Amino acid sequence: MRVDTKLCIVALLSISTLAHGRPPIGLDLHLQKILAKATATYPGPGGAALSLGVSLPEHTALSSGIPHRGVVSLSSGARQPKASEENRGCDVGLPVPGCVRPDDKFAMGSSAKMYTAAAVLRLVDQGKFSLDDKALPLFDALWTRMNGTSIVNGLGPQIKKVTVRDLLGMRSGIPDYDSLSTRQYQFDHPHEDIGPVKSINFLAPLKNYSCAPGTCGEYSSTNYELLGLILAQQAGKSSWDEYSQGDDLPFLPEMRSTWAGKFGVRGPCSKYTHVHAYSRQDPSVDVFNISCTNGWTCGNLISNAADAAIFARALLGQGERVLSTQTQQEMLKFVPLTSKAWGFGLPYGLGVMDLGAEFGMKAGVLFGHAGETYGFNALSAYSKEYDFGLAVVANNENGTLTYEVFQDAFYGVVNYLNHTQPPPPTLASPTLIV
């Protein structure tokens, strides 16, 4: 979901690490200051909560005293609205119930696309199908079972030409179902878990594609709901809500929790997290009791930032921890988006963005994905040059906040690794609100 926002938020600061109560050291202290500055600068409804995670090369981290397999995990702010009496002590890091903890999960919106893409690409690695196979036969049996008729009747005959690669790379030509009207529908029906049949039928009957499949690049979450249907059908499921991306992803030992509960399928956000979050509209809405399905496989990741940073490094870094080298290379073939609807010129691979230009860097050094959903926004990425993962997520829809925290944290980590202080670049306003 992508709408420029001007919200500002402020909150009490509480910082802790994953080191079983050990005090912050070195890099932790620097990142703590970044979070303190952010929460003091951006006032907003309910106060701010932030989660920040870094996944460093373990040998580098251990030589510098960073605990727990090179993972730094920080949190700031309160789980509940700042007026709550339970929030006392968050500013000094006391472990009281109202304070956000490093392991608390936040909805991360379109960051989920990296996970959905990884799950699909793992099936490619297993030889279940190829990137250039037609997508329709891989999901239409499940769609027909749920909807009563082939998806061709809703999306038209051009869907027969769309490949798996087209869906992954935002090149199918199928428009985005995600709009202000569908957003309003969710707020008008807060307890409805909107699955892919309902979402995609917002488009039906589709009269025109944005272009012939494979001939243009247009950011569209519809692609990633269709990929979810591929995953569910290949897994032998009889309904969309029986499938979660974690079924096809490897557990990483550094992660603080398993895949269970990391993807919203049914139920409100309160089922998955203790953190309250606030929408951008006026008056703002606390989304705690609104469905956290969030577009299913296009936007349903619910994670702490540390685990998101770990996954970004495992997926996009060295060692074939998630994908084979050959398939990872396919994932990182970037083609600029050509639609002026959103993200014109942004290099998009297979479920991953080249974020270098967004942060004043050259192409090919910073990969990841941004995400915004009801009440939350996030940014997670892998630095190829320095071999670390970094993720930031907030309990609001202010993309500027996460952008600035990510930028400051990125250069803080680079400084930590280089023992230097590179000047931050002069940056344009961020566009990565998705």
C-alpha positions in Angstrom: 0.0 0.0 0.0 1.5 3.3 -1.0 0.4 6.8 -0.1 2.7 9.7 0.8 2.2 10.7 4.4 3.2 13.6 6.5 2.5 12.1 9.9 5.1 12.7 12.6 5.4 10.7 15.7 7.1 10.8 19.1 7.4 8.2 21.9 9.1 7.2 25.0 12.4 5.5 24.4 13.3 2.0 25.7 16.3 0.1 24.3 17.2 -3.5 24.9 19.2 -6.1 23.1 18.9 -9.8 22.5 21.9 -10.5 24.7 19.8 -11.8 27.7 19.9 -8.5 29.5 23.4 -7.4 28.7 23.7 -3.6 28.4 24.1 -2.0 24.9 27.7 -1.7 23.7 29.4 0.0 20.8 27.1 -0.1 17.8 24.0 -0.6 20.0 24.7 2.7 21.7 24.9 4.5 18.4 21.7 3.0 17.1 20.0 3.8 20.4 20.7 7.5 19.8 19.2 7.2 16.3 16.0 5.8 17.7 15.9 8.4 20.4 16.2 11.2 17.9 13.5 9.6 15.7 11.0 9.2 18.5 11.7 12.6 19.8 11.2 14.3 16.4 8.0 12.7 15.0 4.9 13.3 17.2 1.8 11.5 16.2 -1.3 9.6 17.4 -0.7 7.1 20.2 3.0 7.7 20.3 5.7 5.8 18.2 7.0 2.3 18.4 10.0 1.2 16.4 11.9 -2.0 15.8 15.4 -2.0 14.3 17.5 -5.0 13.5 21.0 -5.6 12.1 22.5 -8.9 10.9 26.3 -8.7 10.8 28.8 -11.3 9.6 29.3 -13.4 12.7 33.1 -13.3 12.8 33.1 -9.5 12.5 30.5 -9.2 15.3 32.2 -11.6 17.7 35.5 -9.9 17.3 33.8 -6.6 18.3 31.7 -8.0 21.2 28.3 -8.1 19.5 26.4 -11.0 21.0 24.0 -13.6 19.6 25.4 -14.6 16.2 26.0 -11.1 15.0 22.4 -9.9 15.5 21.6 -6.5 17.0 18.0 -6.0 17.9 16.6 -2.8 19.4 13.1 -1.4 20.1 11.7 1.9 21.2 8.4 3.2 22.4 5.3 1.7 23.9 3.0 -1.1 22.9 -0.1 0.8 23.8 -1.2 4.5 23.4 1.2 6.7 25.3 -1.5 7.9 27.7 -1.6 4.4 29.3 -0.3 4.1 32.8 1.4 0.9 31.8 3.8 2.8 29.6 5.7 4.3 32.6 9.3 3.2 32.4 9.6 2.7 28.7 11.9 5.7 28.5 14.5 4.1 30.8 14.2 0.6 29.4 12.4 -1.1 32.3 10.8 -4.4 31.3 7.2 -3.4 32.1 4.3 -4.8 30.1 3.6 -1.6 28.2 7.0 -1.3 26.6 7.9 -2.6 23.2 10.4 -5.5 23.4 12.9 -6.4 20.7 11.0 -9.6 20.0 7.7 -7.9 19.5 6.3 -8.3 15.9 5.1 -5.5 13.6 3.2 -5.9 10.3 5.7 -5.2 7.5 3.4 -4.8 4.5 5.0 -5.3 1.1 8.3 -6.5 2.6 6.3 -9.8 2.4 6.9 -9.9 -1.3 10.5 -10.9 -0.8 9.4 -13.9 1.2 6.7 -14.9 -1.2 9.2 -14.6 -4.1 11.7 -16.7 -2.1 9.1 -19.4 -1.5 8.3 -19.5 -5.3 11.9 -19.5 -6.3 12.7 -22.4 -3.9 10.1 -24.4 -5.8 11.9 -23.4 -9.0 15.1 -24.7 -7.4 13.3 -28.0 -6.6 12.3 -28.4 -10.3 8.5 -28.1 -9.6 8.2 -25.6 -12.5 10.4 -23.0 -14.3 10.4 -19.2 -14.3 9.2 -19.1 -17.9 6.3 -21.6 -17.4 2.9 -20.2 -17.9 1.4 -19.3 -14.5 -2.3 -20.2 -15.2 -2.1 -24.0 -14.9 -0.1 -23.6 -11.7 -3.0 -22.0 -9.8 -6.3 -22.1 -11.8 -7.5 -25.4 -10.3 -7.3 -23.9 -6.8 -8.9 -20.7 -8.0 -11.8 -22.6 -9.7 -12.3 -24.6 -6.5 -12.7 -21.4 -4.5 -14.4 -19.2 -7.0 -16.5 -21.7 -9.0 -15.1 -20.7 -12.3 -11.7 -20.2 -14.1 -9.9 -17.0 -13.4 -9.9 -16.5 -17.2 -13.5 -15.4 -16.8 -12.4 -12.6 -14.5 -9.0 -11.5 -15.8 -9.5 -12.3 -19.4 -7.7 -14.4 -22.0 -4.4 -12.5 -21.6 -3.8 -14.3 -18.3 -3.0 -17.3 -20.4 0.2 -15.6 -21.6 1.5 -14.6 -18.2 4.6 -16.4 -16.9 5.8 -17.0 -13.4 8.7 -14.6 -14.2 6.2 -11.9 -15.2 4.4 -12.2 -11.9 7.6 -12.1 -9.8 9.0 -9.1 -11.8 5.9 -7.0 -11.9 5.6 -7.4 -15.7 2.3 -9.2 -16.1 0.4 -6.1 -17.2 -2.3 -7.0 -14.6 -3.4 -3.8 -12.8 -3.1 -3.4 -9.0 -6.3 -4.2 -7.1 -4.8 -2.2 -4.1 -6.4 1.2 -4.1 -8.0 3.8 -1.9 -11.3 2.2 -2.4 -10.1 -1.3 -1.4 -8.4 0.3 1.6 -11.6 2.0 2.6 -13.5 -1.3 2.2 -11.1 -2.9 4.8 -11.7 -0.1 7.3 -15.5 -0.4 6.7 -15.3 -4.2 7.3 -12.5 -4.3 10.0 -13.1 -8.0 10.9 -13.2 -9.4 7.3 -10.1 -11.3 6.3 -9.9 -10.4 2.7 -8.5 -13.3 0.7 -7.3 -13.5 -2.9 -10.7 -14.2 -4.5 -12.2 -11.1 -3.0 -9.1 -9.0 -3.7 -8.7 -10.0 -7.3 -12.5 -9.8 -8.0 -12.2 -6.1 -7.1 -10.7 -5.9 -10.7 -13.2 -8.2 -12.4 -14.3 -8.2 -15.1 -10.9 -6.9 -16.2 -11.3 -5.2 -19.7 -7.8 -3.9 -20.3 -4.3 -4.9 -19.1 -1.8 -2.1 -18.6 0.2 -3.7 -21.4 0.7 -7.0 -23.1 2.2 -9.5 -20.6 6.0 -9.2 -20.4 6.2 -5.8 -22.2 6.1 -3.3 -19.3 6.9 -3.0 -15.6 4.0 -1.8 -13.3 4.0 -2.3 -9.6 1.0 -4.4 -8.8 0.2 -6.4 -5.7 -2.2 -8.5 -7.7 0.8 -10.4 -9.0 1.8 -11.5 -5.5 -1.7 -12.8 -4.7 -1.5 -14.9 -7.8 1.9 -16.2 -6.7 0.3 -17.1 -3.4 -2.2 -19.2 -5.2 0.6 -21.0 -7.1 2.2 -21.8 -3.7 -1.0 -22.9 -2.2 -1.9 -25.2 -5.2 1.5 -26.7 -5.3 1.3 -27.4 -1.6 -2.0 -29.3 -2.2 -4.2 -26.9 -0.2 -7.9 -26.6 -0.8 -8.2 -23.0 0.3 -6.0 -19.9 0.4 -6.1 -19.6 4.2 -4.5 -23.1 4.6 -1.2 -21.7 3.2 1.5 -19.6 4.8 4.8 -18.7 3.1 6.7 -20.2 6.1 5.7 -23.6 4.8 8.2 -23.2 2.0 11.0 -21.3 3.7 14.0 -22.7 5.7 14.3 -21.8 9.4 17.4 -19.8 10.1 19.1 -20.5 13.5 19.7 -16.9 14.2 16.0 -16.0 14.1 14.3 -15.3 17.4 11.2 -17.2 16.5 10.0 -19.8 14.0 7.9 -19.0 11.0 4.7 -19.8 12.9 2.7 -16.6 13.3 5.0 -14.6 11.0 2.4 -14.3 8.3 -1.1 -13.0 8.7 -3.7 -15.3 7.4 -6.9 -14.8 9.5 -7.7 -12.7 12.5 -6.9 -9.2 13.8 -3.5 -7.8 14.4 -4.0 -8.4 18.1 -3.7 -12.1 17.3 -0.1 -11.6 16.1 1.3 -8.7 18.0 1.1 -6.7 21.3 1.9 -3.4 19.4 -0.8 -0.9 18.6 -0.4 0.9 15.3 -2.1 3.9 13.7 -3.4 4.6 10.2 -2.7 7.8 8.3 -6.3 9.1 7.9 -7.8 11.9 10.1 -8.9 10.9 12.6 -6.3 8.1 12.8 -7.5 4.5 13.5 -5.8 2.1 15.9 -5.5 -1.1 13.7 -5.1 -3.4 16.7 -8.5 -5.0 16.1 -8.5 -4.8 12.3 -7.8 -7.8 10.1 -4.0 -8.4 9.7 -4.4 -10.5 6.5 -3.0 -7.4 4.7 -3.3 -8.7 1.1 -2.2 -12.2 2.1 1.0 -13.1 0.2 1.5 -9.6 -1.1 1.7 -8.0 2.3 1.1 -10.3 5.3 4.6 -10.4 6.9 4.5 -9.8 10.7 8.0 -9.9 12.2 10.4 -8.1 14.4 13.1 -6.1 12.6 16.0 -8.4 13.7 14.4 -11.5 12.0 13.7 -9.4 8.9 17.4 -8.3 8.7 18.5 -11.9 9.2 16.3 -13.1 6.4 17.4 -10.3 4.0 21.0 -11.3 4.5 20.3 -15.0 4.2 18.3 -14.5 1.0 20.4 -12.0 -0.8 23.8 -12.6 0.6 26.4 -15.4 0.3 26.2 -19.1 1.0 23.0 -20.4 -0.7 21.1 -20.3 2.6 17.7 -19.8 0.9 18.3 -20.1 -2.9 20.8 -21.6 -5.2 23.4 -19.2 -6.6 21.9 -19.5 -10.1 18.3 -18.7 -8.9 19.6 -15.9 -6.7 21.2 -14.4 -9.8 17.9 -14.5 -11.6 16.2 -12.8 -8.6 18.7 -10.0 -8.8 18.3 -9.2 -12.5 16.7 -5.7 -12.2 14.5 -4.0 -14.8 13.2 -0.5 -14.3 9.5 -0.1 -13.7 8.0 1.8 -16.7 4.5 2.8 -15.3 4.2 6.3 -14.1 1.5 5.2 -11.7 4.1 4.6 -9.0 7.8 3.9 -8.8 8.7 5.0 -12.4 12.3 4.0 -13.1 12.7 1.9 -9.9 14.9 -1.2 -10.7 12.8 -4.2 -9.8 14.0 -7.8 -9.8 12.0 -10.9 -8.8 10.4 -9.7 -5.6 13.3 -7.4 -4.7 14.2 -3.7 -5.3 17.5 -2.2 -6.0 17.5 0.5 -3.4 20.8 2.1 -4.1 19.6 5.2 -5.9 17.0 5.9 -3.1 20.0 6.3 -0.6 22.4 8.1 -2.9 24.4 5.0 -3.8 25.3 3.3 -7.0 23.3 0.5 -8.4 24.0 -3.1 -7.3 25.0 -2.5 -3.7 21.8 -2.4 -1.7 18.8 -4.8 -2.3 15.6 -5.2 -0.4 12.0 -4.2 -0.2 9.9 -1.4 1.3 6.4 -2.0 2.7 3.4 -0.1 4.0 0.2 -1.6 5.3 -2.7 -0.4 7.5 -0.9 1.3 10.5 2.6 0.1 9.8 5.5 0.7 7.4 8.9 -0.9 7.0 12.1 -1.2 5.1 14.5 -4.1 5.0 17.6 -4.7 2.9 21.0 -6.3 2.4 24.2 -4.4 1.8 26.3 -6.4 -0.7 29.3 -4.2 -0.2 29.5 -4.6 3.6 27.6 -8.0 3.9 25.0 -7.0 6.5 21.2 -7.0 6.7 19.2 -4.0 8.1 15.5 -3.6 8.8 13.4 -0.9 10.4 9.6 -1.0 11.0 7.3 1.5 12.7 3.8 1.5 14.1 2.6 4.2 11.7 2.4 4.9 7.9 5.0 7.7 7.9 7.5 6.5 5.3 9.8 9.4 6.0 10.4 8.2 9.5 11.5 4.7 8.5 13.5 6.1 5.6 15.5 8.5 7.8 16.1 5.9 10.6 17.2 3.4 8.0 19.6 5.9 6.4 21.1 6.9 9.7 21.4 3.3 10.9 22.9 2.2 7.6 25.7 4.7 7.8 26.1 4.0 11.5 26.8 0.3 10.7 29.2 1.3 7.9 31.1 3.5 10.3 31.2 0.7 12.8 32.6 -1.7 10.3 35.1 0.8 8.7 36.0 2.7 11.9 35.3 5.9 9.9 32.6 8.5 9.7 31.4 8.8 6.1 29.3 11.9 5.5 25.6 11.1 4.7 24.6 12.0 1.1 22.2 14.7 0.2 19.0 12.9 -0.5 15.7 13.6 -2.3 12.4 12.8 -0.6 11.8 9.0 -0.4 9.4 7.4 -2.8 9.3 3.9 -1.3 5.9 3.8 0.2 4.3 0.6 -1.2 
